Each structure stands twice: as structure tokens, then as C-alpha cells.
Amino acid sequence: MRNDETRKFFTQRELADHWRISIRTLEGWRYRGIGPTFTKIGNRVLYSRDAVLRFEEKGLMNMGPHHG
């Protein structure tokens, strides 16, 4: 069973979909050193669920006026 409560990592696509942003935005954040911490395994970029939750809790995400 893999759902948001049990998964340990998000892929780039999953996180982009979760936040309703583009993968390019995540790439730009990584390049600029902002956003949640990530792990690179080979060519795959993974974001730990804990890092994503910490990032969200700090209120560092600016999703714009049309997002919750």
C-alpha cells in the first residue's frame, strides 16, 4: 500500500503534481538552493516525505494567490 501517509520519498513528478507546480520550477529551486532537501540516486531526484513536510510546515512555499 503506497499512499501519502506511508511513502518515504516523492519523485519530482509526484511532488510537482502534489504542489501543482512544474518540474521546471523544482529544477530551478534546486539550482538556486531553495526548496526542500533532495537526494539524487543516479539520474533520479527524490524528495523525502519528511523534508517535504518540514518545508511545508515552515511556510516557505509560495504557491500564489490561487492555491490554498
PyMOL Python script that loads the backbone (N, CA, C, O; Angstrom):
from pymol import cmd

cmd.read_pdbstr("""\
ATOM      1  N   MET A   1       0.846  -1.192   0.000  1.00  0.00           N
ATOM      2  CA  MET A   1       0.000   0.000   0.000  1.00  0.00           C
ATOM      3  C   MET A   1       0.883   1.244   0.000  1.00  0.00           C
ATOM      4  O   MET A   1       1.616   1.491   0.958  1.00  0.00           O
ATOM      5  N   ARG A   2       0.813   2.014  -1.060  1.00  0.00           N
ATOM      6  CA  ARG A   2       1.588   3.256  -1.142  1.00  0.00           C
ATOM      7  C   ARG A   2       0.626   4.421  -1.242  1.00  0.00           C
ATOM      8  O   ARG A   2      -0.092   4.580  -2.230  1.00  0.00           O
ATOM      9  N   ASN A   3       0.628   5.222  -0.208  1.00  0.00           N
ATOM     10  CA  ASN A   3      -0.162   6.451  -0.253  1.00  0.00           C
ATOM     11  C   ASN A   3       0.650   7.555   0.400  1.00  0.00           C
ATOM     12  O   ASN A   3       1.784   7.323   0.820  1.00  0.00           O
ATOM     13  N   ASP A   4       0.095   8.737   0.489  1.00  0.00           N
ATOM     14  CA  ASP A   4       0.842   9.874   1.027  1.00  0.00           C
ATOM     15  C   ASP A   4       1.281   9.663   2.463  1.00  0.00           C
ATOM     16  O   ASP A   4       2.250  10.278   2.907  1.00  0.00           O
ATOM     17  N   GLU A   5       0.582   8.799   3.204  1.00  0.00           N
ATOM     18  CA  GLU A   5       0.925   8.585   4.601  1.00  0.00           C
ATOM     19  C   GLU A   5       2.058   7.579   4.786  1.00  0.00           C
ATOM     20  O   GLU A   5       2.760   7.636   5.795  1.00  0.00           O
ATOM     21  N   THR A   6       2.254   6.662   3.840  1.00  0.00           N
ATOM     22  CA  THR A   6       3.240   5.605   4.031  1.00  0.00           C
ATOM     23  C   THR A   6       4.484   5.751   3.158  1.00  0.00           C
ATOM     24  O   THR A   6       5.498   5.108   3.429  1.00  0.00           O
ATOM     25  N   ARG A   7       4.429   6.561   2.143  1.00  0.00           N
ATOM     26  CA  ARG A   7       5.592   6.689   1.250  1.00  0.00           C
ATOM     27  C   ARG A   7       6.736   7.398   1.964  1.00  0.00           C
ATOM     28  O   ARG A   7       6.513   8.256   2.818  1.00  0.00           O
ATOM     29  N   LYS A   8       7.958   7.032   1.605  1.00  0.00           N
ATOM     30  CA  LYS A   8       9.120   7.679   2.196  1.00  0.00           C
ATOM     31  C   LYS A   8       9.690   8.758   1.289  1.00  0.00           C
ATOM     32  O   LYS A   8      10.325   9.697   1.768  1.00  0.00           O
ATOM     33  N   PHE A   9       9.472   8.636  -0.009  1.00  0.00           N
ATOM     34  CA  PHE A   9      10.027   9.580  -0.975  1.00  0.00           C
ATOM     35  C   PHE A   9       8.990   9.972  -2.014  1.00  0.00           C
ATOM     36  O   PHE A   9       8.098   9.195  -2.355  1.00  0.00           O
ATOM     37  N   PHE A  10       9.127  11.193  -2.508  1.00  0.00           N
ATOM     38  CA  PHE A  10       8.385  11.663  -3.663  1.00  0.00           C
ATOM     39  C   PHE A  10       9.358  11.753  -4.831  1.00  0.00           C
ATOM     40  O   PHE A  10      10.498  12.181  -4.650  1.00  0.00           O
ATOM     41  N   THR A  11       8.928  11.357  -6.020  1.00  0.00           N
ATOM     42  CA  THR A  11       9.707  11.656  -7.222  1.00  0.00           C
ATOM     43  C   THR A  11       9.448  13.121  -7.577  1.00  0.00           C
ATOM     44  O   THR A  11       8.565  13.763  -7.009  1.00  0.00           O
ATOM     45  N   GLN A  12      10.226  13.635  -8.518  1.00  0.00           N
ATOM     46  CA  GLN A  12       9.989  15.013  -8.985  1.00  0.00           C
ATOM     47  C   GLN A  12       8.562  15.185  -9.482  1.00  0.00           C
ATOM     48  O   GLN A  12       7.887  16.154  -9.135  1.00  0.00           O
ATOM     49  N   ARG A  13       8.110  14.243 -10.292  1.00  0.00           N
ATOM     50  CA  ARG A  13       6.766  14.337 -10.874  1.00  0.00           C
ATOM     51  C   ARG A  13       5.708  14.311  -9.773  1.00  0.00           C
ATOM     52  O   ARG A  13       4.774  15.112  -9.792  1.00  0.00           O
ATOM     53  N   GLU A  14       5.851  13.394  -8.814  1.00  0.00           N
ATOM     54  CA  GLU A  14       4.877  13.295  -7.734  1.00  0.00           C
ATOM     55  C   GLU A  14       4.813  14.581  -6.912  1.00  0.00           C
ATOM     56  O   GLU A  14       3.730  15.047  -6.559  1.00  0.00           O
ATOM     57  N   LEU A  15       5.977  15.148  -6.610  1.00  0.00           N
ATOM     58  CA  LEU A  15       5.992  16.373  -5.814  1.00  0.00           C
ATOM     59  C   LEU A  15       5.433  17.550  -6.608  1.00  0.00           C
ATOM     60  O   LEU A  15       4.678  18.364  -6.076  1.00  0.00           O
ATOM     61  N   ALA A  16       5.807  17.635  -7.879  1.00  0.00           N
ATOM     62  CA  ALA A  16       5.266  18.702  -8.729  1.00  0.00           C
ATOM     63  C   ALA A  16       3.742  18.595  -8.802  1.00  0.00           C
ATOM     64  O   ALA A  16       3.041  19.603  -8.710  1.00  0.00           O
ATOM     65  N   ASP A  17       3.239  17.391  -8.966  1.00  0.00           N
ATOM     66  CA  ASP A  17       1.785  17.189  -9.013  1.00  0.00           C
ATOM     67  C   ASP A  17       1.145  17.520  -7.666  1.00  0.00           C
ATOM     68  O   ASP A  17       0.090  18.153  -7.611  1.00  0.00           O
ATOM     69  N   HIS A  18       1.782  17.094  -6.591  1.00  0.00           N
ATOM     70  CA  HIS A  18       1.274  17.341  -5.243  1.00  0.00           C
ATOM     71  C   HIS A  18       1.122  18.841  -4.979  1.00  0.00           C
ATOM     72  O   HIS A  18       0.126  19.277  -4.401  1.00  0.00           O
ATOM     73  N   TRP A  19       2.106  19.620  -5.403  1.00  0.00           N
ATOM     74  CA  TRP A  19       2.092  21.067  -5.182  1.00  0.00           C
ATOM     75  C   TRP A  19       1.496  21.843  -6.349  1.00  0.00           C
ATOM     76  O   TRP A  19       1.351  23.063  -6.267  1.00  0.00           O
ATOM     77  N   ARG A  20       1.149  21.160  -7.426  1.00  0.00           N
ATOM     78  CA  ARG A  20       0.596  21.799  -8.624  1.00  0.00           C
ATOM     79  C   ARG A  20       1.543  22.846  -9.194  1.00  0.00           C
ATOM     80  O   ARG A  20       1.155  23.966  -9.523  1.00  0.00           O
ATOM     81  N   ILE A  21       2.798  22.433  -9.295  1.00  0.00           N
ATOM     82  CA  ILE A  21       3.822  23.269  -9.929  1.00  0.00           C
ATOM     83  C   ILE A  21       4.504  22.436 -11.002  1.00  0.00           C
ATOM     84  O   ILE A  21       4.259  21.234 -11.107  1.00  0.00           O
ATOM     85  N   SER A  22       5.348  23.060 -11.792  1.00  0.00           N
ATOM     86  CA  SER A  22       6.033  22.320 -12.852  1.00  0.00           C
ATOM     87  C   SER A  22       7.337  21.695 -12.330  1.00  0.00           C
ATOM     88  O   SER A  22       7.919  22.138 -11.340  1.00  0.00           O
ATOM     89  N   ILE A  23       7.753  20.672 -13.025  1.00  0.00           N
ATOM     90  CA  ILE A  23       9.058  20.076 -12.724  1.00  0.00           C
ATOM     91  C   ILE A  23      10.147  21.119 -12.929  1.00  0.00           C
ATOM     92  O   ILE A  23      11.134  21.133 -12.193  1.00  0.00           O
ATOM     93  N   ARG A  24       9.983  21.987 -13.911  1.00  0.00           N
ATOM     94  CA  ARG A  24      10.967  23.058 -14.158  1.00  0.00           C
ATOM     95  C   ARG A  24      11.118  23.959 -12.941  1.00  0.00           C
ATOM     96  O   ARG A  24      12.222  24.412 -12.640  1.00  0.00           O
ATOM     97  N   THR A  25      10.022  24.224 -12.238  1.00  0.00           N
ATOM     98  CA  THR A  25      10.097  25.031 -11.025  1.00  0.00           C
ATOM     99  C   THR A  25      10.951  24.324  -9.981  1.00  0.00           C
ATOM    100  O   THR A  25      11.820  24.944  -9.368  1.00  0.00           O
ATOM    101  N   LEU A  26      10.712  23.028  -9.774  1.00  0.00           N
ATOM    102  CA  LEU A  26      11.531  22.264  -8.828  1.00  0.00           C
ATOM    103  C   LEU A  26      13.002  22.280  -9.238  1.00  0.00           C
ATOM    104  O   LEU A  26      13.883  22.432  -8.392  1.00  0.00           O
ATOM    105  N   GLU A  27      13.266  22.126 -10.527  1.00  0.00           N
ATOM    106  CA  GLU A  27      14.645  22.161 -11.021  1.00  0.00           C
ATOM    107  C   GLU A  27      15.288  23.514 -10.725  1.00  0.00           C
ATOM    108  O   GLU A  27      16.440  23.587 -10.298  1.00  0.00           O
ATOM    109  N   GLY A  28      14.535  24.572 -10.954  1.00  0.00           N
ATOM    110  CA  GLY A  28      15.045  25.918 -10.682  1.00  0.00           C
ATOM    111  C   GLY A  28      15.334  26.120  -9.207  1.00  0.00           C
ATOM    112  O   GLY A  28      16.342  26.726  -8.845  1.00  0.00           O
ATOM    113  N   TRP A  29      14.450  25.614  -8.351  1.00  0.00           N
ATOM    114  CA  TRP A  29      14.675  25.711  -6.915  1.00  0.00           C
ATOM    115  C   TRP A  29      15.948  24.980  -6.518  1.00  0.00           C
ATOM    116  O   TRP A  29      16.746  25.489  -5.731  1.00  0.00           O
ATOM    117  N   ARG A  30      16.133  23.782  -7.068  1.00  0.00           N
ATOM    118  CA  ARG A  30      17.352  23.023  -6.742  1.00  0.00           C
ATOM    119  C   ARG A  30      18.593  23.794  -7.189  1.00  0.00           C
ATOM    120  O   ARG A  30      19.573  23.885  -6.451  1.00  0.00           O
ATOM    121  N   TYR A  31      18.546  24.341  -8.386  1.00  0.00           N
ATOM    122  CA  TYR A  31      19.671  25.096  -8.925  1.00  0.00           C
ATOM    123  C   TYR A  31      20.013  26.294  -8.032  1.00  0.00           C
ATOM    124  O   TYR A  31      21.185  26.611  -7.824  1.00  0.00           O
ATOM    125  N   ARG A  32      18.971  26.956  -7.506  1.00  0.00           N
ATOM    126  CA  ARG A  32      19.178  28.131  -6.656  1.00  0.00           C
ATOM    127  C   ARG A  32      19.375  27.779  -5.183  1.00  0.00           C
ATOM    128  O   ARG A  32      19.621  28.662  -4.361  1.00  0.00           O
ATOM    129  N   GLY A  33      19.267  26.498  -4.849  1.00  0.00           N
ATOM    130  CA  GLY A  33      19.485  26.082  -3.463  1.00  0.00           C
ATOM    131  C   GLY A  33      18.321  26.374  -2.543  1.00  0.00           C
ATOM    132  O   GLY A  33      18.503  26.528  -1.335  1.00  0.00           O
ATOM    133  N   ILE A  34      17.115  26.452  -3.110  1.00  0.00           N
ATOM    134  CA  ILE A  34      15.930  26.653  -2.283  1.00  0.00           C
ATOM    135  C   ILE A  34      15.026  25.433  -2.431  1.00  0.00           C
ATOM    136  O   ILE A  34      15.284  24.557  -3.256  1.00  0.00           O
ATOM    137  N   GLY A  35      13.976  25.382  -1.634  1.00  0.00           N
ATOM    138  CA  GLY A  35      13.086  24.240  -1.680  1.00  0.00           C
ATOM    139  C   GLY A  35      13.528  23.167  -0.696  1.00  0.00           C
ATOM    140  O   GLY A  35      14.519  23.337   0.014  1.00  0.00           O
ATOM    141  N   PRO A  36      12.792  22.065  -0.657  1.00  0.00           N
ATOM    142  CA  PRO A  36      13.137  21.001   0.281  1.00  0.00           C
ATOM    143  C   PRO A  36      14.435  20.307  -0.134  1.00  0.00           C
ATOM    144  O   PRO A  36      14.810  20.313  -1.306  1.00  0.00           O
ATOM    145  N   THR A  37      15.108  19.713   0.843  1.00  0.00           N
ATOM    146  CA  THR A  37      16.312  18.952   0.528  1.00  0.00           C
ATOM    147  C   THR A  37      15.924  17.756  -0.328  1.00  0.00           C
ATOM    148  O   THR A  37      14.789  17.283  -0.278  1.00  0.00           O
ATOM    149  N   PHE A  38      16.874  17.278  -1.106  1.00  0.00           N
ATOM    150  CA  PHE A  38      16.609  16.172  -2.025  1.00  0.00           C
ATOM    151  C   PHE A  38      17.795  15.225  -2.043  1.00  0.00           C
ATOM    152  O   PHE A  38      18.884  15.557  -1.576  1.00  0.00           O
ATOM    153  N   THR A  39      17.564  14.049  -2.587  1.00  0.00           N
ATOM    154  CA  THR A  39      18.591  13.041  -2.756  1.00  0.00           C
ATOM    155  C   THR A  39      18.639  12.692  -4.227  1.00  0.00           C
ATOM    156  O   THR A  39      17.602  12.595  -4.883  1.00  0.00           O
ATOM    157  N   LYS A  40      19.841  12.502  -4.748  1.00  0.00           N
ATOM    158  CA  LYS A  40      19.985  12.091  -6.128  1.00  0.00           C
ATOM    159  C   LYS A  40      20.541  10.674  -6.154  1.00  0.00           C
ATOM    160  O   LYS A  40      21.610  10.411  -5.603  1.00  0.00           O
ATOM    161  N   ILE A  41      19.826   9.776  -6.785  1.00  0.00           N
ATOM    162  CA  ILE A  41      20.282   8.397  -6.948  1.00  0.00           C
ATOM    163  C   ILE A  41      20.349   8.149  -8.444  1.00  0.00           C
ATOM    164  O   ILE A  41      19.326   8.027  -9.118  1.00  0.00           O
ATOM    165  N   GLY A  42      21.578   8.077  -8.951  1.00  0.00           N
ATOM    166  CA  GLY A  42      21.738   8.009 -10.401  1.00  0.00           C
ATOM    167  C   GLY A  42      21.201   9.285 -10.996  1.00  0.00           C
ATOM    168  O   GLY A  42      21.614  10.377 -10.606  1.00  0.00           O
ATOM    169  N   ASN A  43      20.286   9.163 -11.935  1.00  0.00           N
ATOM    170  CA  ASN A  43      19.651  10.335 -12.551  1.00  0.00           C
ATOM    171  C   ASN A  43      18.341  10.719 -11.880  1.00  0.00           C
ATOM    172  O   ASN A  43      17.710  11.706 -12.258  1.00  0.00           O
ATOM    173  N   ARG A  44      17.932   9.937 -10.883  1.00  0.00           N
ATOM    174  CA  ARG A  44      16.655  10.204 -10.212  1.00  0.00           C
ATOM    175  C   ARG A  44      16.827  11.185  -9.063  1.00  0.00           C
ATOM    176  O   ARG A  44      17.757  11.072  -8.264  1.00  0.00           O
ATOM    177  N   VAL A  45      15.923  12.143  -8.995  1.00  0.00           N
ATOM    178  CA  VAL A  45      15.885  13.087  -7.888  1.00  0.00           C
ATOM    179  C   VAL A  45      14.704  12.678  -7.013  1.00  0.00           C
ATOM    180  O   VAL A  45      13.575  12.551  -7.486  1.00  0.00           O
ATOM    181  N   LEU A  46      14.990  12.475  -5.724  1.00  0.00           N
ATOM    182  CA  LEU A  46      13.953  12.070  -4.780  1.00  0.00           C
ATOM    183  C   LEU A  46      13.911  13.047  -3.616  1.00  0.00           C
ATOM    184  O   LEU A  46      14.941  13.531  -3.147  1.00  0.00           O
ATOM    185  N   TYR A  47      12.700  13.324  -3.165  1.00  0.00           N
ATOM    186  CA  TYR A  47      12.483  14.202  -2.019  1.00  0.00           C
ATOM    187  C   TYR A  47      11.892  13.358  -0.896  1.00  0.00           C
ATOM    188  O   TYR A  47      10.863  12.710  -1.084  1.00  0.00           O
ATOM    189  N   SER A  48      12.532  13.362   0.265  1.00  0.00           N
ATOM    190  CA  SER A  48      11.978  12.585   1.370  1.00  0.00           C
ATOM    191  C   SER A  48      10.695  13.239   1.855  1.00  0.00           C
ATOM    192  O   SER A  48      10.559  14.463   1.852  1.00  0.00           O
ATOM    193  N   ARG A  49       9.772  12.409   2.264  1.00  0.00           N
ATOM    194  CA  ARG A  49       8.490  12.897   2.777  1.00  0.00           C
ATOM    195  C   ARG A  49       8.730  13.834   3.955  1.00  0.00           C
ATOM    196  O   ARG A  49       8.067  14.864   4.070  1.00  0.00           O
ATOM    197  N   ASP A  50       9.678  13.485   4.834  1.00  0.00           N
ATOM    198  CA  ASP A  50       9.979  14.329   5.993  1.00  0.00           C
ATOM    199  C   ASP A  50      10.465  15.708   5.570  1.00  0.00           C
ATOM    200  O   ASP A  50      10.058  16.717   6.146  1.00  0.00           O
ATOM    201  N   ALA A  51      11.343  15.752   4.555  1.00  0.00           N
ATOM    202  CA  ALA A  51      11.853  17.044   4.087  1.00  0.00           C
ATOM    203  C   ALA A  51      10.729  17.885   3.491  1.00  0.00           C
ATOM    204  O   ALA A  51      10.681  19.098   3.693  1.00  0.00           O
ATOM    205  N   VAL A  52       9.834  17.243   2.761  1.00  0.00           N
ATOM    206  CA  VAL A  52       8.698  17.954   2.162  1.00  0.00           C
ATOM    207  C   VAL A  52       7.790  18.505   3.261  1.00  0.00           C
ATOM    208  O   VAL A  52       7.367  19.659   3.199  1.00  0.00           O
ATOM    209  N   LEU A  53       7.493  17.680   4.266  1.00  0.00           N
ATOM    210  CA  LEU A  53       6.640  18.136   5.364  1.00  0.00           C
ATOM    211  C   LEU A  53       7.283  19.288   6.134  1.00  0.00           C
ATOM    212  O   LEU A  53       6.599  20.243   6.501  1.00  0.00           O
ATOM    213  N   ARG A  54       8.586  19.206   6.379  1.00  0.00           N
ATOM    214  CA  ARG A  54       9.280  20.305   7.072  1.00  0.00           C
ATOM    215  C   ARG A  54       9.196  21.583   6.253  1.00  0.00           C
ATOM    216  O   ARG A  54       8.946  22.659   6.798  1.00  0.00           O
ATOM    217  N   PHE A  55       9.403  21.469   4.957  1.00  0.00           N
ATOM    218  CA  PHE A  55       9.341  22.625   4.070  1.00  0.00           C
ATOM    219  C   PHE A  55       7.945  23.248   4.108  1.00  0.00           C
ATOM    220  O   PHE A  55       7.806  24.469   4.182  1.00  0.00           O
ATOM    221  N   GLU A  56       6.922  22.411   4.059  1.00  0.00           N
ATOM    222  CA  GLU A  56       5.547  22.910   4.100  1.00  0.00           C
ATOM    223  C   GLU A  56       5.244  23.560   5.453  1.00  0.00           C
ATOM    224  O   GLU A  56       4.601  24.607   5.510  1.00  0.00           O
ATOM    225  N   GLU A  57       5.703  22.946   6.524  1.00  0.00           N
ATOM    226  CA  GLU A  57       5.433  23.480   7.857  1.00  0.00           C
ATOM    227  C   GLU A  57       6.085  24.833   8.089  1.00  0.00           C
ATOM    228  O   GLU A  57       5.542  25.675   8.803  1.00  0.00           O
ATOM    229  N   LYS A  58       7.239  25.039   7.491  1.00  0.00           N
ATOM    230  CA  LYS A  58       7.922  26.325   7.642  1.00  0.00           C
ATOM    231  C   LYS A  58       7.222  27.427   6.864  1.00  0.00           C
ATOM    232  O   LYS A  58       7.540  28.605   7.021  1.00  0.00           O
ATOM    233  N   GLY A  59       6.274  27.045   6.033  1.00  0.00           N
ATOM    234  CA  GLY A  59       5.536  28.039   5.263  1.00  0.00           C
ATOM    235  C   GLY A  59       6.385  28.704   4.204  1.00  0.00           C
ATOM    236  O   GLY A  59       6.143  29.856   3.843  1.00  0.00           O
ATOM    237  N   LEU A  60       7.387  27.985   3.699  1.00  0.00           N
ATOM    238  CA  LEU A  60       8.290  28.580   2.723  1.00  0.00           C
ATOM    239  C   LEU A  60       7.753  28.505   1.306  1.00  0.00           C
ATOM    240  O   LEU A  60       8.320  29.106   0.394  1.00  0.00           O
ATOM    241  N   MET A  61       6.676  27.780   1.115  1.00  0.00           N
ATOM    242  CA  MET A  61       6.134  27.656  -0.228  1.00  0.00           C
ATOM    243  C   MET A  61       5.263  28.855  -0.564  1.00  0.00           C
ATOM    244  O   MET A  61       4.401  29.248   0.222  1.00  0.00           O
ATOM    245  N   ASN A  62       5.489  29.423  -1.716  1.00  0.00           N
ATOM    246  CA  ASN A  62       4.634  30.488  -2.205  1.00  0.00           C
ATOM    247  C   ASN A  62       3.939  29.950  -3.449  1.00  0.00           C
ATOM    248  O   ASN A  62       4.483  30.006  -4.552  1.00  0.00           O
ATOM    249  N   MET A  63       2.739  29.434  -3.260  1.00  0.00           N
ATOM    250  CA  MET A  63       2.025  28.795  -4.344  1.00  0.00           C
ATOM    251  C   MET A  63       1.188  29.790  -5.139  1.00  0.00           C
ATOM    252  O   MET A  63       0.523  29.409  -6.102  1.00  0.00           O
ATOM    253  N   GLY A  64       1.214  31.043  -4.751  1.00  0.00           N
ATOM    254  CA  GLY A  64       0.445  32.041  -5.481  1.00  0.00           C
ATOM    255  C   GLY A  64      -0.944  32.206  -4.899  1.00  0.00           C
ATOM    256  O   GLY A  64      -1.347  31.440  -4.024  1.00  0.00           O
ATOM    257  N   PRO A  65      -1.673  33.189  -5.373  1.00  0.00           N
ATOM    258  CA  PRO A  65      -2.958  33.546  -4.776  1.00  0.00           C
ATOM    259  C   PRO A  65      -4.064  32.510  -5.011  1.00  0.00           C
ATOM    260  O   PRO A  65      -5.067  32.524  -4.297  1.00  0.00           O
ATOM    261  N   HIS A  66      -3.909  31.625  -5.980  1.00  0.00           N
ATOM    262  CA  HIS A  66      -4.993  30.702  -6.305  1.00  0.00           C
ATOM    263  C   HIS A  66      -4.830  29.351  -5.627  1.00  0.00           C
ATOM    264  O   HIS A  66      -5.644  28.457  -5.854  1.00  0.00           O
ATOM    265  N   HIS A  67      -3.801  29.174  -4.799  1.00  0.00           N
ATOM    266  CA  HIS A  67      -3.582  27.912  -4.114  1.00  0.00           C
ATOM    267  C   HIS A  67      -3.719  28.112  -2.627  1.00  0.00           C
ATOM    268  O   HIS A  67      -3.166  29.049  -2.052  1.00  0.00           O
ATOM    269  N   GLY A  68      -4.478  27.199  -2.003  1.00  0.00           N
ATOM    270  CA  GLY A  68      -4.819  27.154  -0.635  1.00  0.00           C
ATOM    271  C   GLY A  68      -4.023  27.719   0.389  1.00  0.00           C
ATOM    272  O   GLY A  68      -4.383  27.643   1.564  1.00  0.00           O
TER     273      GLY A  68
END
""", "prot")
cmd.dss("prot")
cmd.show_as("cartoon", "prot")
cmd.util.cbc("prot")
cmd.orient("prot")
